[in-house]
Amino acid sequence: MIAGRLTEFVELRKPFVETDAFGSEKISFPKGRLVHAEVNWKSGHLSQEASELFPDGRVEIIIYSAHPVEEKWRVVYQGVTYTVGAIESNRRKGLKRLVCDRVNE
């Protein structure tokens, strides 16, 4: 493992599906655990749709492979929420690389 690079903290949030009395489902992301991470900014730009500007951003987050995480989970870094789009495991180094896209809230 390469622990010296993991100098940031991110919060991993697992989706939780709630069903009401009428059978309607609502997905929420309750607070999760804080983990050490390395965060690399990959891209960011503004896109315009119907005269509204939407910020877009993509980050690459590296965490220990011992932390459970799956695609479609949420990651919160410095108050900004991202959705995990892809996970690449590096078993030799004991790390996972998460490719995340910014959530437009």
Secondary structure as the mmCIF struct_conf table of DSSP 4:
data_model
#
loop_
_struct_conf.conf_type_id
_struct_conf.id
_struct_conf.beg_label_comp_id
_struct_conf.beg_label_asym_id
_struct_conf.beg_label_seq_id
_struct_conf.end_label_comp_id
_struct_conf.end_label_asym_id
_struct_conf.end_label_seq_id
TURN_TY1_P TURN_TY1_P1 GLY A 4 ARG A 5
STRN STRN1 GLU A 8 ARG A 13
STRN STRN2 PHE A 16 THR A 19
TURN_TY1_P TURN_TY1_P2 ALA A 21 PHE A 22
BEND BEND1 GLY A 23 GLY A 23
STRN STRN3 GLU A 25 SER A 28
STRN STRN4 ARG A 33 GLU A 49
TURN_TY1_P TURN_TY1_P3 ALA A 50 SER A 51
STRN STRN5 GLU A 52 TYR A 64
TURN_TY1_P TURN_TY1_P4 SER A 65 ALA A 66
BEND BEND2 HIS A 67 HIS A 67
TURN_TY1_P TURN_TY1_P5 GLU A 71 LYS A 72
STRN STRN6 ARG A 74 TYR A 77
TURN_TY1_P TURN_TY1_P6 GLN A 78 GLY A 79
STRN STRN7 VAL A 80 ASN A 90
TURN_TY1_P TURN_TY1_P7 ARG A 91 GLY A 94
STRN STRN8 LEU A 95 ARG A 102
#
